[in-house]
Each structure stands twice: as structure tokens, then as C-alpha cells.
């Protein structure tokens, strides 16, 4: 969350939104503690996918690799207005990105403007290949709070090894121009966070990207690890420095670090709506394998949120998280410090003492 402006986020809260956030948060904690599913309130956080089309072909991305099984498309202005009119009063945080490059959708900045008209904190993520002066000024005028700009190399050969079809000079020049225009206009937003994904082929350029970030004057530098799905991808892409790996990998076995999470708050506090109006649990569901409903199919948002499919997913997440494919590659959520009543009951029946509760891993 280092790409966010904390006080802007806080200012997007009002009594109604704060009350809703307390309801959703409380229902999650009680559900996690007692292996039940209580759902109070409505989503406080929303991710919207402007499009799943991209100009680049990144090998580990579902869109870029060609592994996207959903139809390609762009969200219409009507669909976005429908969402924001029905959900906007409870939302305080909107992420306008998922798969694809947001600026490819011609309505993208209109989406931002409509969200900001309701005082919703709005952020996005881009590969920065569309930063003309006109677009930069329009982005500032839209009221966008923050954005992530991906730059995974400072030379063309290193950059395009992952950002296939990308031009590193275009990204660097676009970021520099964006910061220059911000200074000229004396504005603080959007906050620009340069993001560097550490991989085997680019980890040696970490010192250079830190130097570049200072020279351009970006607001933040985010050093992130990558997601892989099998041992071959691990061999090809994981950096040598274990500090920047999200996995324990010995060449054969690939295990997510800090993966002993009992539950996850995302399906109580937030949801994700794809470009076509389909709802999925979170950003790990790239292909819509766990579609929970579709607002363009005449389904009511409240009915979807409180519906059988959503609650069945919540129940499975709380009781058998390891059974959910996409959750096995995720280390988000709350861990073993949540009391496991089932284990405790079995131990009591065996006349054993309750186990000492572990403290949460604050590094996860």
C-alpha cells in the first residue's frame, strides 16, 4: 500500500463509509474466529477492470502470455456509471486496474472523474506508454490520487526481456515529463510510485533504478517480488537474492513463504468487477474461474454480495483455504494467530492442553 496517500484515503471516509467499513471488518473477524460466515455491510473497497487488453506481452501476465480465457473487451461508461451509482456511497477506495492497460480504454479518465465526484480515493497502475502532455494534464485534472508506473529495467535489453514490445525510453521520458508538469502546475496528485519487479535478469539493476527514481523525482519507489506458478517459471524468473523471493524454492519444490494463513478479509471487505460486469473474489482470479455473478446480466449487486455463490466461497475460504487453487499461491490474509476452534476441540477431547497461539508474522 506504499503507493497510497494516507490522508487522502482517510478524507474519503465519512460517517456512512466508516460505519460500513466497521460492519464488514467486524463480520470478517467474527467469521474467521468461529469458522462461520457472517456478512454485514457492503464492499468498502472495489477493484474495477477498465480493460483486459494490453499493448505489452509480459510472459508471467495472464493477458501478456496469451493465457487469458475470458473474452477481450473494455468496460463501457454505462457499466461504470451503474456500478458507481449503486456502490459509490459505501466505497472509500477504488482500484482502477486488473488485467490490461487502463489507458487503452478511452473512458478511463471519465471513470476517475466520476469516482472522484463521489470523493472516492482512486488509484491505478500503468506501463506508462501513453503519457503525452495532453494525457498527463487530463490525468491531473481528473483528480486521480495515485498511480503505479511499472519499470522493470533501466536499459532496453533488460526492460524488454519481461516487458515484451515495450520501450524503456518512452517510460522514463513519460515519467520525467509527468513529474515536470506536476511541478509546473504545483500539484501533489497523482502520487507517482515507480514499481520495480525483481527478477533473475534484472536484479543487478536495482542500484541503477534507485538512482533513476531520485533523478526523475518520483514520489515513491516500490521494490516488489514476482508471482510464478510452477517450477519452470521459478527457474526462469526468480531472482537469486532470497530477500526478493516470495517463495522458498530449492530447485524442485516451490512453496509460498508465510503461507499458513487461515483466512482472508478480501471477500468480506472488497470485490472485483471485470470489464464485462462479472464479479470475482479478488485479483488472483485472472480468468474468472470463480465468477460470483454479473451486474450486466440483470443481477442485483446486493443479492450477489449476499448470495449463495459468494457465501459458499467465503465458507470454503474460512474452513478449507488450501482447497482453493488460486489461494495456494497467495500469502495474504490472517494467519495462525486466529484461534482454530476445530483443532482446540479435538485436543480437548484428547485431554490435551490448548496450543500456544502464535503471533502474526508482521513481515508477510
N, C-alpha and C positions, 0 to 999 in steps of 0.2 A: 504493500500500500504506500510505498515511498514516493509514488508519483502523484499523490494527492495533496491538496492544500487543506490542512486540517480545519482551519477556521471557516473556510468556505463551506466545507462539509457540515460543520456544526450549524452554520447560519441557514442551511437549507431545512433544518428541523423546525417544526412548530409544535404546538400542543397536540394536534391530531396525529402528526407523524411520529412524535416521540411516544405517544400513547400506543400507537400501533407497533412500534419497534419493541416496546416493553412486552406487549402481548405475544408477539412472535418469538422473541427471545426466551420468555418465560415458558412458553409451550414447548420449545425445543429442549430446554434444560430438564423440565419435568419428564418429557418423553424419553430423553436419554437416560435419566436416572432410574426410571421404572420400566424400561423396555416396552413402553406403550407408545401410542401416537395421539397426542392432543394437539389440535391445530387451532390456534386463536389468532385473530387478526388477518391481515393480507400482506403480500410481499412488500417489504420495505426497500429492497434492493432489486433492480431489474437489469438484465443484460438483453440488449436488442441487437440483432444481426442486420445491419443495413444491406449486406450482400454476402454471398459466399463465393463471389468471383474475385480473382486476384490477377494482377499483372506479373507476379513473380511465380517461380516454381520451386519453392523450398522443399527439399526432399523429406523432411520429417513432418511437414504440414499435411493434413488430410486433403486440403484443396490443392496445394502445390504438387503433391506426389501423385495426384490422379486417383486417390483412394476415396474421393467424395462420392457417396452413393445417393445423396439427395440431389434433386434437380437443381440446376443453377438458376439464380434469379436475383432480383433486387426488391427490397421492400417498397411498397407503394406509399405515397403520402397519406392516402386514405387509411391504410392499415395502421400506420404510426399514429395518426390522429385518434383512431378508435382506441388504441392501447393507452395513449397518454390521457385521453378524456376519462377512461374508466379506471385507470390505476394511479394517475398522477397525484391525487390528493393524499395518498398514503406513502408514495415513494419519496425518498430523500436522496437517493443515489442511483444514477443511471450510467451504465457502461455501454457505449455505442460501438461495439465491435465484437466479433466472434471469429468466424472463418471469413476470409476475404479481406479486401482493402476498402475501408469505408468510403473514401473519396470517389470510388468508382460509381457510387450511387449519387445521381445528380441532386437528390433530395436531402443528402446527408446534413448539410448545414441548416436546412429548414427544420430537420429533426431536432438539431441542437437548439435552435431558436424557440421552438415550441416547448421544449423541456425547460429551458431557462425562463420562459414566460410564466411557468409554474414554480419557479425557484427551486428546481431540482439540480443538485450537483451533477455535472455531466462531464464524462471523460471518454477518451477514445485511444486507439492505437493505430499507427500508420507506418508504412515503409517509406514515406516522405518522397515519393516520386512525382507528386502533383503540386509541389509548393511553388507556384507562380506568385508574383506580387499580388495579383488580383485575389487568388485563393487565400493567401496569408491575411490580407486585410479583411476579407469576408469571414475568415475563421475567427479573427479577433472580434469583429463586430457581432458575431453570433452569440458571444458570451461563453463559449466553451471554457471550462475551468482548467482542464489539464489534458495532456496527451503524452503517450509513449511514442518515441521515434526509434525504430529498430535500426541498429548499425552494428553488424557482427564482423567487422573488419575495417581496417583503415587504408588498405590497398586493394585494387580491383581484383587481383588474383585470389586473395584471401576472402574478400567480401562475396564474390560471385560463386565461390565453392559451395556456399549454402544458399545465398540469395540469388538463385539462378535467374538470369535475364535482368538482374539489377545493375545499376550504375552507381558506384560508390561516390563519385564526384558530384552527382546530382543530389544525393542525400546530404552530403557535407555542405554543399553550397546552399541547398534549401534550408537546412537548419541554421546556418550562419545568417542567411537573409532574414529568416523568421525572427531571430534574436535581435538583429539590427533594426527591423521595423518595430518590434516591441519597444526597444529603447527610444526610437524616434517618437513613437506615439505615447511614451511614458505610461505604459500599461504593464500590469503584472501577470495578466492571464492571456492566453492559457499558459500554465506552467509547462515547460518543455523538459521531459525526462528522457535522456538518451539511454537506450537499453542495449546492453551487450550480452548476447548469449554465449557462454563459454563452451567451446568445443575443441576437439583434438587439434584441428587445423588452425585455430585462431588464438589459442590461449597465450601464445608467445607475444601477441599484440596488446595484451592488457595494459602495459605501461603506456603504450602509444595512444590507446583510446582514452585513457585518463588525461593525458596531456592535451589531446584534441578537445575533450569536453571543456577543459579550462580555457583553451584558446577561443573556442566558439562562444563560451559563456552560457552554456545551457544551465537550466535551474537545478537539475539533478542528474546523477549518473547511476544507473541501475545495473548491477552485475548479476545476471541470472543463470541458473542451470537449465539444462535441456531435458525434454521428455523423450524417452525411447520406448520401444515396445517389444524388443526381442534381443537375443544375444548378438546377432549380426549387427544390428543398429548400434548396440553398445560398443562393439569392437570398432566400428567405423567412426563413431561420433563422440563418445565420451572423452573428456579431457583427461590427461594424465594426473593432474593435480586433484586429489580426492576432495579437497575443500570445495571444489566446484562441481561435484557429482551429487546428484540426488539419489544415487543408488550405491549399494555395496555390490561390487562386481569382481569376480575372481577369474574371469575368462570363460566360465561355464554357467555360473549361477548369477542371476540378476534379481536383486531384492531391493525394494524401495526402503530407504532409510526412514527411521521413525514412523514405520507404517502401522504400528499397533494402535490404531485409532478405533475407538468403539463406535462413535457416531459422528455425524457431520451436520452442521447447522444450516447448510445451504438450502436444503429443501423445506426448511421452516421459515427462513428469512428472505429467500430470494427465488427467482425463477429466470428462465432464459427463453426468449421468443425469437425463433428463426425468421428469416426474411419472408417466408410464406405464411406466417402466423402460427406455426406449430410450436408448442411448448415442450421443453425438455428440462430435466432436473438441473443441469449445470453445464459449464463449458467443456467438461470432459466427454460429453456426449456429442461428438462431432457429426455423426451420421444420423442422428435422430433415432437410435436404436431403442430408446426408452421414451418415445413420444407419449405425452400425457393428455393431449388434446390439441385443438386448433381453433383459434378465435375466428378464422375466416370460414369455418365450417358451421357457423351459427351457434357455436358453443359459448355459454356464459362463463366469463373468467372466474367468477366466484365458485361456480359449480365444478370447474376444472380443478381449482385450488383445493377444494374440499372434497373432491371426487374420489371414487373407488380406486382409480389407477394411481393417483398421487399418494393416497394413504397406504396402498399396498406397497409402493416403493419406499415410503417412509418406514413402514414396519420392517421390511427386508433390510433396509439400511441400519436400523437400530439393533436387529437381532442376528442377522447373517450377512454383515457387510462383505465378507470375503466371497460370498456367492455372486456379487455384482462385478462383472468383468472390469468395467472402467474404474471402479473404486479400488481395485487391487494395485493400480498404478498411481495411486494418489496418497499423499501423506497429510492431506488437510483434515481438519476436524479435531475432536477432543479424544484424548487417549485413555489410558488405563486408570487415571485418577478418578474416572467416573465409576462409581460402585457397581459391580456386577452382581445383581441380586440372585441370578440363577446359580452362579458359582458359589456364592455365600450359602445359599440354601442347601446345596449338595454337601458342602463342607460341614454344615451344622448337623445334617442327618448322619454324617460320619463321625460326629462329635469332635470335629477338628476346629481349631481357632480360625476366626476370620483372618484373611491375609492382610498384611500391612498395605495400605493404599499408596501407590507410587505417586510421586509428584509429577506434574505435567512437564514435558520436555519443551522448554521455552525456546529452543532453537529451531523447532520444526516450523 
